[in-house]
Each structure stands twice: as structure tokens, then as C-alpha cells.
Amino acid sequence: MNRIKELLEKKGLTQVWLSEKLGKSYNMVNSYVQNRRQPSIEILFEIANILEVDPRDLLQIEKR
């Protein structure tokens, strides 16, 4: 699971803005945000860089 949606909301940013910064389609970013698809590690680091957060801040550890 990732926390992209939470961080976008916290920073007052939109999925459209992130999709433009990443050079990805809105649908792809939306699938990341909705946790239907997980970004590759490279994309995760790119998102962290764009959002100016530590990549670990994008990850949510699920406890079993």
C-alpha cells in the first residue's frame, strides 16, 4: 500500500498536477493513488522527489 493520496491532499496538490510532473497519464497516477497498481521503485523515488518527501514516507506497512 502507498500513501500518495494522503500526501497529495496534505500538500494541497492534485493527481492531474502529479501526472504532469511525472509525465504519466492521469489514469496511471489515479491507479497508483487508489492502490489498484503499485508504482515501480524508480517511479516511487521520482514521486518522492516531486513531493519533496523521503521515499519511505510514501509506503505504508501492513501489519499481519
Distance bins in CASP14 RR format, pairs under 12 A and 6 or more apart:
PFRMAT RR
TARGET T0000
AUTHOR 0000-0000-0000
RMODE 2
METHOD distances of the structure
MODEL  1
1 32 0 0 0 0 0 1 0 0 0 0 0
1 33 0 0 0 0 0 1 0 0 0 0 0
1 34 0 0 0 0 0 1 0 0 0 0 0
1 35 1 0 1 0 0 0 0 0 0 0 0
1 36 0 0 0 0 0 1 0 0 0 0 0
1 37 0 0 0 0 0 1 0 0 0 0 0
1 38 0 0 0 0 1 0 0 0 0 0 0
1 39 0 0 0 0 0 1 0 0 0 0 0
1 58 0 0 0 0 1 0 0 0 0 0 0
1 59 1 0 0 1 0 0 0 0 0 0 0
1 60 1 0 1 0 0 0 0 0 0 0 0
1 61 0 0 0 0 1 0 0 0 0 0 0
1 62 1 0 1 0 0 0 0 0 0 0 0
1 63 0 0 0 0 0 1 0 0 0 0 0
2 8 0 0 0 0 0 1 0 0 0 0 0
2 29 0 0 0 0 0 1 0 0 0 0 0
2 31 0 0 0 0 0 1 0 0 0 0 0
2 32 1 0 0 1 0 0 0 0 0 0 0
2 33 0 0 0 0 1 0 0 0 0 0 0
2 34 0 0 0 0 1 0 0 0 0 0 0
2 35 1 0 0 1 0 0 0 0 0 0 0
2 36 0 0 0 0 0 1 0 0 0 0 0
2 37 0 0 0 0 1 0 0 0 0 0 0
2 38 1 0 0 1 0 0 0 0 0 0 0
2 39 1 0 0 1 0 0 0 0 0 0 0
2 40 0 0 0 0 0 1 0 0 0 0 0
2 41 0 0 0 0 0 1 0 0 0 0 0
2 43 0 0 0 0 0 1 0 0 0 0 0
2 44 1 0 0 1 0 0 0 0 0 0 0
2 47 0 0 0 0 1 0 0 0 0 0 0
2 48 0 0 0 0 0 1 0 0 0 0 0
2 51 0 0 0 0 0 1 0 0 0 0 0
2 53 0 0 0 0 0 1 0 0 0 0 0
2 55 0 0 0 0 0 1 0 0 0 0 0
2 56 0 0 0 0 0 1 0 0 0 0 0
2 57 0 0 0 0 1 0 0 0 0 0 0
2 58 1 0 1 0 0 0 0 0 0 0 0
2 59 1 0 0 1 0 0 0 0 0 0 0
2 60 1 0 0 1 0 0 0 0 0 0 0
2 61 0 0 0 0 0 1 0 0 0 0 0
2 62 0 0 0 0 0 1 0 0 0 0 0
3 9 0 0 0 0 0 1 0 0 0 0 0
3 10 0 0 0 0 1 0 0 0 0 0 0
3 11 0 0 0 0 0 1 0 0 0 0 0
3 32 0 0 0 0 0 1 0 0 0 0 0
3 33 0 0 0 0 1 0 0 0 0 0 0
3 35 0 0 0 0 1 0 0 0 0 0 0
3 38 0 0 0 0 0 1 0 0 0 0 0
3 39 0 0 0 0 0 1 0 0 0 0 0
3 44 0 0 0 0 0 1 0 0 0 0 0
3 47 0 0 0 0 0 1 0 0 0 0 0
3 48 0 0 0 0 0 1 0 0 0 0 0
3 51 0 0 0 0 0 1 0 0 0 0 0
3 53 0 0 0 0 1 0 0 0 0 0 0
3 54 0 0 0 0 0 1 0 0 0 0 0
3 55 0 0 0 0 0 1 0 0 0 0 0
3 56 0 0 0 0 0 1 0 0 0 0 0
3 57 1 0 0 1 0 0 0 0 0 0 0
3 58 1 0 1 0 0 0 0 0 0 0 0
3 59 1 0 0 1 0 0 0 0 0 0 0
3 60 1 0 1 0 0 0 0 0 0 0 0
3 61 0 0 0 0 0 1 0 0 0 0 0
3 62 0 0 0 0 0 1 0 0 0 0 0
4 10 0 0 0 0 0 1 0 0 0 0 0
4 11 0 0 0 0 0 1 0 0 0 0 0
4 13 0 0 0 0 0 1 0 0 0 0 0
4 14 0 0 0 0 0 1 0 0 0 0 0
4 15 0 0 0 0 1 0 0 0 0 0 0
4 18 1 0 0 1 0 0 0 0 0 0 0
4 19 0 0 0 0 0 1 0 0 0 0 0
4 22 0 0 0 0 0 1 0 0 0 0 0
4 28 0 0 0 0 0 1 0 0 0 0 0
4 29 0 0 0 0 1 0 0 0 0 0 0
4 30 0 0 0 0 0 1 0 0 0 0 0
4 31 0 0 0 0 0 1 0 0 0 0 0
4 32 1 0 1 0 0 0 0 0 0 0 0
4 33 1 0 1 0 0 0 0 0 0 0 0
4 34 0 0 0 0 1 0 0 0 0 0 0
4 35 0 0 0 0 1 0 0 0 0 0 0
4 36 0 0 0 0 0 1 0 0 0 0 0
4 37 0 0 0 0 0 1 0 0 0 0 0
4 38 0 0 0 0 0 1 0 0 0 0 0
4 39 0 0 0 0 1 0 0 0 0 0 0
4 43 0 0 0 0 0 1 0 0 0 0 0
4 44 0 0 0 0 1 0 0 0 0 0 0
4 46 0 0 0 0 0 1 0 0 0 0 0
4 47 1 0 0 1 0 0 0 0 0 0 0
4 48 0 0 0 0 1 0 0 0 0 0 0
4 50 0 0 0 0 0 1 0 0 0 0 0
4 51 0 0 0 0 1 0 0 0 0 0 0
4 53 0 0 0 0 0 1 0 0 0 0 0
4 55 0 0 0 0 0 1 0 0 0 0 0
4 57 0 0 0 0 0 1 0 0 0 0 0
4 58 1 0 0 1 0 0 0 0 0 0 0
4 59 0 0 0 0 0 1 0 0 0 0 0
4 60 0 0 0 0 0 1 0 0 0 0 0
5 11 0 0 0 0 0 1 0 0 0 0 0
5 12 0 0 0 0 0 1 0 0 0 0 0
5 13 0 0 0 0 0 1 0 0 0 0 0
5 14 0 0 0 0 0 1 0 0 0 0 0
5 15 0 0 0 0 1 0 0 0 0 0 0
5 18 0 0 0 0 0 1 0 0 0 0 0
5 29 0 0 0 0 0 1 0 0 0 0 0
5 30 0 0 0 0 1 0 0 0 0 0 0
5 31 0 0 0 0 0 1 0 0 0 0 0
5 32 0 0 0 0 1 0 0 0 0 0 0
5 33 1 0 1 0 0 0 0 0 0 0 0
5 34 1 0 0 1 0 0 0 0 0 0 0
5 35 0 0 0 0 1 0 0 0 0 0 0
5 36 0 0 0 0 0 1 0 0 0 0 0
5 47 0 0 0 0 0 1 0 0 0 0 0
5 51 0 0 0 0 0 1 0 0 0 0 0
5 58 0 0 0 0 0 1 0 0 0 0 0
5 60 0 0 0 0 0 1 0 0 0 0 0
6 12 0 0 0 0 0 1 0 0 0 0 0
6 13 0 0 0 0 0 1 0 0 0 0 0
6 33 0 0 0 0 1 0 0 0 0 0 0
6 35 0 0 0 0 0 1 0 0 0 0 0
6 51 0 0 0 0 0 1 0 0 0 0 0
6 53 0 0 0 0 0 1 0 0 0 0 0
6 57 0 0 0 0 1 0 0 0 0 0 0
6 58 0 0 0 0 1 0 0 0 0 0 0
6 59 0 0 0 0 0 1 0 0 0 0 0
6 60 0 0 0 0 1 0 0 0 0 0 0
7 13 0 0 0 0 1 0 0 0 0 0 0
7 15 0 0 0 0 0 1 0 0 0 0 0
7 18 0 0 0 0 1 0 0 0 0 0 0
7 32 0 0 0 0 0 1 0 0 0 0 0
7 33 0 0 0 0 1 0 0 0 0 0 0
7 44 0 0 0 0 0 1 0 0 0 0 0
7 47 0 0 0 0 1 0 0 0 0 0 0
7 48 0 0 0 0 1 0 0 0 0 0 0
7 50 0 0 0 0 0 1 0 0 0 0 0
7 51 1 0 1 0 0 0 0 0 0 0 0
7 52 0 0 0 0 1 0 0 0 0 0 0
7 53 1 0 0 1 0 0 0 0 0 0 0
7 54 0 0 0 0 0 1 0 0 0 0 0
7 55 0 0 0 0 0 1 0 0 0 0 0
7 56 0 0 0 0 0 1 0 0 0 0 0
7 57 1 0 0 1 0 0 0 0 0 0 0
7 58 1 0 0 1 0 0 0 0 0 0 0
7 59 0 0 0 0 0 1 0 0 0 0 0
7 60 0 0 0 0 0 1 0 0 0 0 0
8 14 1 0 0 1 0 0 0 0 0 0 0
8 15 1 0 0 1 0 0 0 0 0 0 0
8 16 0 0 0 0 0 1 0 0 0 0 0
8 17 0 0 0 0 1 0 0 0 0 0 0
8 18 1 0 0 1 0 0 0 0 0 0 0
8 19 0 0 0 0 0 1 0 0 0 0 0
8 21 0 0 0 0 0 1 0 0 0 0 0
8 29 0 0 0 0 1 0 0 0 0 0 0
8 30 0 0 0 0 0 1 0 0 0 0 0
8 32 0 0 0 0 0 1 0 0 0 0 0
8 33 1 0 0 1 0 0 0 0 0 0 0
8 34 0 0 0 0 0 1 0 0 0 0 0
8 47 0 0 0 0 1 0 0 0 0 0 0
8 50 0 0 0 0 0 1 0 0 0 0 0
8 51 1 0 0 1 0 0 0 0 0 0 0
8 53 0 0 0 0 0 1 0 0 0 0 0
8 58 0 0 0 0 0 1 0 0 0 0 0
9 15 0 0 0 0 0 1 0 0 0 0 0
9 18 0 0 0 0 0 1 0 0 0 0 0
9 33 0 0 0 0 1 0 0 0 0 0 0
9 51 0 0 0 0 0 1 0 0 0 0 0
10 51 0 0 0 0 1 0 0 0 0 0 0
10 52 0 0 0 0 0 1 0 0 0 0 0
10 53 0 0 0 0 1 0 0 0 0 0 0
10 57 0 0 0 0 0 1 0 0 0 0 0
11 17 0 0 0 0 1 0 0 0 0 0 0
11 18 0 0 0 0 1 0 0 0 0 0 0
11 47 0 0 0 0 0 1 0 0 0 0 0
11 50 0 0 0 0 0 1 0 0 0 0 0
11 51 1 0 0 1 0 0 0 0 0 0 0
11 52 0 0 0 0 1 0 0 0 0 0 0
11 53 0 0 0 0 1 0 0 0 0 0 0
11 57 0 0 0 0 0 1 0 0 0 0 0
12 18 0 0 0 0 0 1 0 0 0 0 0
12 51 0 0 0 0 0 1 0 0 0 0 0
13 19 0 0 0 0 0 1 0 0 0 0 0
13 20 0 0 0 0 0 1 0 0 0 0 0
13 21 0 0 0 0 1 0 0 0 0 0 0
13 29 0 0 0 0 0 1 0 0 0 0 0
13 33 0 0 0 0 0 1 0 0 0 0 0
13 47 0 0 0 0 0 1 0 0 0 0 0
13 50 0 0 0 0 1 0 0 0 0 0 0
13 51 1 0 0 1 0 0 0 0 0 0 0
13 52 0 0 0 0 0 1 0 0 0 0 0
13 53 0 0 0 0 0 1 0 0 0 0 0
14 20 0 0 0 0 1 0 0 0 0 0 0
14 21 0 0 0 0 0 1 0 0 0 0 0
14 26 0 0 0 0 1 0 0 0 0 0 0
14 29 0 0 0 0 1 0 0 0 0 0 0
14 30 0 0 0 0 0 1 0 0 0 0 0
14 33 0 0 0 0 0 1 0 0 0 0 0
15 21 0 0 0 0 0 1 0 0 0 0 0
15 22 0 0 0 0 0 1 0 0 0 0 0
15 24 0 0 0 0 0 1 0 0 0 0 0
15 25 0 0 0 0 0 1 0 0 0 0 0
15 26 1 0 0 1 0 0 0 0 0 0 0
15 27 0 0 0 0 1 0 0 0 0 0 0
15 28 0 0 0 0 1 0 0 0 0 0 0
15 29 1 0 1 0 0 0 0 0 0 0 0
15 30 1 0 1 0 0 0 0 0 0 0 0
15 31 0 0 0 0 0 1 0 0 0 0 0
15 32 0 0 0 0 1 0 0 0 0 0 0
15 33 1 0 1 0 0 0 0 0 0 0 0
15 34 0 0 0 0 1 0 0 0 0 0 0
15 47 0 0 0 0 0 1 0 0 0 0 0
16 22 0 0 0 0 0 1 0 0 0 0 0
16 23 0 0 0 0 0 1 0 0 0 0 0
16 24 0 0 0 0 0 1 0 0 0 0 0
16 25 0 0 0 0 0 1 0 0 0 0 0
16 26 1 0 1 0 0 0 0 0 0 0 0
16 27 0 0 0 0 0 1 0 0 0 0 0
16 29 0 0 0 0 1 0 0 0 0 0 0
16 30 0 0 0 0 1 0 0 0 0 0 0
16 33 0 0 0 0 0 1 0 0 0 0 0
17 23 0 0 0 0 0 1 0 0 0 0 0
17 24 0 0 0 0 0 1 0 0 0 0 0
17 26 0 0 0 0 0 1 0 0 0 0 0
17 29 0 0 0 0 1 0 0 0 0 0 0
17 33 0 0 0 0 0 1 0 0 0 0 0
17 47 0 0 0 0 0 1 0 0 0 0 0
17 50 0 0 0 0 1 0 0 0 0 0 0
17 51 0 0 0 0 0 1 0 0 0 0 0
18 24 0 0 0 0 1 0 0 0 0 0 0
18 25 0 0 0 0 0 1 0 0 0 0 0
18 26 0 0 0 0 1 0 0 0 0 0 0
18 28 0 0 0 0 0 1 0 0 0 0 0
18 29 1 0 1 0 0 0 0 0 0 0 0
18 30 0 0 0 0 1 0 0 0 0 0 0
18 32 0 0 0 0 1 0 0 0 0 0 0
18 33 0 0 0 0 1 0 0 0 0 0 0
18 39 0 0 0 0 0 1 0 0 0 0 0
18 43 0 0 0 0 0 1 0 0 0 0 0
18 46 0 0 0 0 0 1 0 0 0 0 0
18 47 1 0 0 1 0 0 0 0 0 0 0
18 48 0 0 0 0 0 1 0 0 0 0 0
18 49 0 0 0 0 0 1 0 0 0 0 0
18 50 1 0 0 1 0 0 0 0 0 0 0
18 51 1 0 0 1 0 0 0 0 0 0 0
18 58 0 0 0 0 0 1 0 0 0 0 0
19 25 1 0 0 1 0 0 0 0 0 0 0
19 26 1 0 1 0 0 0 0 0 0 0 0
19 27 0 0 0 0 1 0 0 0 0 0 0
19 28 1 0 0 1 0 0 0 0 0 0 0
19 29 1 0 1 0 0 0 0 0 0 0 0
19 30 0 0 0 0 1 0 0 0 0 0 0
19 31 0 0 0 0 0 1 0 0 0 0 0
19 32 0 0 0 0 1 0 0 0 0 0 0
19 33 0 0 0 0 1 0 0 0 0 0 0
19 43 0 0 0 0 0 1 0 0 0 0 0
19 47 0 0 0 0 0 1 0 0 0 0 0
19 50 0 0 0 0 0 1 0 0 0 0 0
20 26 0 0 0 0 1 0 0 0 0 0 0
20 29 0 0 0 0 1 0 0 0 0 0 0
20 50 0 0 0 0 0 1 0 0 0 0 0
21 29 0 0 0 0 1 0 0 0 0 0 0
21 43 0 0 0 0 0 1 0 0 0 0 0
21 46 0 0 0 0 1 0 0 0 0 0 0
21 47 0 0 0 0 1 0 0 0 0 0 0
21 48 0 0 0 0 0 1 0 0 0 0 0
21 49 0 0 0 0 1 0 0 0 0 0 0
21 50 1 0 1 0 0 0 0 0 0 0 0
21 51 0 0 0 0 1 0 0 0 0 0 0
21 52 0 0 0 0 0 1 0 0 0 0 0
22 28 0 0 0 0 1 0 0 0 0 0 0
22 29 1 0 0 1 0 0 0 0 0 0 0
22 30 0 0 0 0 0 1 0 0 0 0 0
22 32 0 0 0 0 1 0 0 0 0 0 0
22 33 0 0 0 0 0 1 0 0 0 0 0
22 39 0 0 0 0 1 0 0 0 0 0 0
22 40 0 0 0 0 0 1 0 0 0 0 0
22 42 0 0 0 0 0 1 0 0 0 0 0
22 43 1 0 0 1 0 0 0 0 0 0 0
22 44 0 0 0 0 0 1 0 0 0 0 0
22 45 0 0 0 0 0 1 0 0 0 0 0
22 46 1 0 0 1 0 0 0 0 0 0 0
22 47 1 0 0 1 0 0 0 0 0 0 0
22 48 0 0 0 0 0 1 0 0 0 0 0
22 49 0 0 0 0 0 1 0 0 0 0 0
22 50 1 0 0 1 0 0 0 0 0 0 0
22 51 0 0 0 0 0 1 0 0 0 0 0
23 29 0 0 0 0 1 0 0 0 0 0 0
23 43 0 0 0 0 0 1 0 0 0 0 0
23 46 0 0 0 0 1 0 0 0 0 0 0
23 47 0 0 0 0 0 1 0 0 0 0 0
23 50 0 0 0 0 0 1 0 0 0 0 0
24 30 0 0 0 0 1 0 0 0 0 0 0
24 31 0 0 0 0 1 0 0 0 0 0 0
24 32 0 0 0 0 1 0 0 0 0 0 0
24 33 0 0 0 0 0 1 0 0 0 0 0
24 37 0 0 0 0 0 1 0 0 0 0 0
24 39 0 0 0 0 1 0 0 0 0 0 0
24 40 0 0 0 0 0 1 0 0 0 0 0
24 43 1 0 0 1 0 0 0 0 0 0 0
24 46 0 0 0 0 1 0 0 0 0 0 0
24 47 0 0 0 0 1 0 0 0 0 0 0
24 50 0 0 0 0 0 1 0 0 0 0 0
25 31 0 0 0 0 1 0 0 0 0 0 0
25 32 0 0 0 0 0 1 0 0 0 0 0
25 37 0 0 0 0 0 1 0 0 0 0 0
26 32 0 0 0 0 0 1 0 0 0 0 0
26 33 0 0 0 0 1 0 0 0 0 0 0
26 34 0 0 0 0 0 1 0 0 0 0 0
27 33 0 0 0 0 0 1 0 0 0 0 0
27 34 0 0 0 0 0 1 0 0 0 0 0
27 36 0 0 0 0 0 1 0 0 0 0 0
27 37 0 0 0 0 1 0 0 0 0 0 0
28 34 0 0 0 0 0 1 0 0 0 0 0
28 36 0 0 0 0 0 1 0 0 0 0 0
28 37 1 0 0 1 0 0 0 0 0 0 0
28 38 0 0 0 0 0 1 0 0 0 0 0
28 39 0 0 0 0 1 0 0 0 0 0 0
28 40 0 0 0 0 0 1 0 0 0 0 0
28 43 0 0 0 0 1 0 0 0 0 0 0
28 47 0 0 0 0 0 1 0 0 0 0 0
29 36 0 0 0 0 0 1 0 0 0 0 0
29 37 0 0 0 0 1 0 0 0 0 0 0
29 39 0 0 0 0 1 0 0 0 0 0 0
29 43 0 0 0 0 1 0 0 0 0 0 0
29 46 0 0 0 0 0 1 0 0 0 0 0
29 47 0 0 0 0 1 0 0 0 0 0 0
29 50 0 0 0 0 0 1 0 0 0 0 0
30 36 0 0 0 0 1 0 0 0 0 0 0
30 37 0 0 0 0 1 0 0 0 0 0 0
31 37 1 0 1 0 0 0 0 0 0 0 0
31 38 0 0 0 0 1 0 0 0 0 0 0
31 39 0 0 0 0 1 0 0 0 0 0 0
31 43 0 0 0 0 0 1 0 0 0 0 0
32 38 1 0 0 1 0 0 0 0 0 0 0
32 39 1 0 1 0 0 0 0 0 0 0 0
32 40 0 0 0 0 0 1 0 0 0 0 0
32 43 1 0 0 1 0 0 0 0 0 0 0
32 44 0 0 0 0 1 0 0 0 0 0 0
32 46 0 0 0 0 0 1 0 0 0 0 0
32 47 1 0 0 1 0 0 0 0 0 0 0
32 58 0 0 0 0 1 0 0 0 0 0 0
33 39 0 0 0 0 0 1 0 0 0 0 0
33 47 0 0 0 0 0 1 0 0 0 0 0
33 58 0 0 0 0 0 1 0 0 0 0 0
35 58 0 0 0 0 0 1 0 0 0 0 0
35 59 0 0 0 0 0 1 0 0 0 0 0
35 60 0 0 0 0 1 0 0 0 0 0 0
35 62 0 0 0 0 0 1 0 0 0 0 0
37 43 0 0 0 0 0 1 0 0 0 0 0
37 44 0 0 0 0 0 1 0 0 0 0 0
38 44 0 0 0 0 1 0 0 0 0 0 0
38 47 0 0 0 0 0 1 0 0 0 0 0
38 58 0 0 0 0 0 1 0 0 0 0 0
38 59 0 0 0 0 1 0 0 0 0 0 0
38 60 0 0 0 0 0 1 0 0 0 0 0
39 45 0 0 0 0 1 0 0 0 0 0 0
39 46 0 0 0 0 1 0 0 0 0 0 0
39 47 1 0 0 1 0 0 0 0 0 0 0
39 48 0 0 0 0 0 1 0 0 0 0 0
39 50 0 0 0 0 0 1 0 0 0 0 0
39 55 0 0 0 0 0 1 0 0 0 0 0
39 58 0 0 0 0 1 0 0 0 0 0 0
39 59 0 0 0 0 0 1 0 0 0 0 0
40 46 0 0 0 0 1 0 0 0 0 0 0
40 47 0 0 0 0 0 1 0 0 0 0 0
41 47 0 0 0 0 0 1 0 0 0 0 0
41 48 0 0 0 0 0 1 0 0 0 0 0
41 55 0 0 0 0 1 0 0 0 0 0 0
41 58 0 0 0 0 0 1 0 0 0 0 0
41 59 0 0 0 0 0 1 0 0 0 0 0
42 48 0 0 0 0 0 1 0 0 0 0 0
42 49 0 0 0 0 0 1 0 0 0 0 0
42 55 0 0 0 0 0 1 0 0 0 0 0
43 49 0 0 0 0 0 1 0 0 0 0 0
43 50 0 0 0 0 0 1 0 0 0 0 0
43 55 0 0 0 0 0 1 0 0 0 0 0
43 58 0 0 0 0 0 1 0 0 0 0 0
44 50 0 0 0 0 0 1 0 0 0 0 0
44 51 0 0 0 0 0 1 0 0 0 0 0
44 53 0 0 0 0 0 1 0 0 0 0 0
44 54 0 0 0 0 0 1 0 0 0 0 0
44 55 1 0 1 0 0 0 0 0 0 0 0
44 56 0 0 0 0 1 0 0 0 0 0 0
44 57 0 0 0 0 0 1 0 0 0 0 0
44 58 1 0 1 0 0 0 0 0 0 0 0
44 59 1 0 0 1 0 0 0 0 0 0 0
45 51 0 0 0 0 0 1 0 0 0 0 0
45 53 0 0 0 0 0 1 0 0 0 0 0
45 54 0 0 0 0 0 1 0 0 0 0 0
45 55 1 0 1 0 0 0 0 0 0 0 0
45 56 0 0 0 0 0 1 0 0 0 0 0
45 57 0 0 0 0 0 1 0 0 0 0 0
45 58 0 0 0 0 1 0 0 0 0 0 0
45 59 0 0 0 0 0 1 0 0 0 0 0
46 53 0 0 0 0 0 1 0 0 0 0 0
46 55 0 0 0 0 1 0 0 0 0 0 0
46 58 0 0 0 0 0 1 0 0 0 0 0
47 53 0 0 0 0 1 0 0 0 0 0 0
47 54 0 0 0 0 0 1 0 0 0 0 0
47 55 0 0 0 0 1 0 0 0 0 0 0
47 57 0 0 0 0 0 1 0 0 0 0 0
47 58 1 0 0 1 0 0 0 0 0 0 0
47 59 0 0 0 0 0 1 0 0 0 0 0
48 54 1 0 0 1 0 0 0 0 0 0 0
48 55 1 0 1 0 0 0 0 0 0 0 0
48 56 0 0 0 0 1 0 0 0 0 0 0
48 57 1 0 0 1 0 0 0 0 0 0 0
48 58 1 0 1 0 0 0 0 0 0 0 0
48 59 0 0 0 0 1 0 0 0 0 0 0
49 55 0 0 0 0 1 0 0 0 0 0 0
49 57 0 0 0 0 0 1 0 0 0 0 0
49 58 0 0 0 0 0 1 0 0 0 0 0
50 58 0 0 0 0 0 1 0 0 0 0 0
51 57 0 0 0 0 1 0 0 0 0 0 0
51 58 1 0 0 1 0 0 0 0 0 0 0
52 58 0 0 0 0 0 1 0 0 0 0 0
53 59 0 0 0 0 0 1 0 0 0 0 0
END
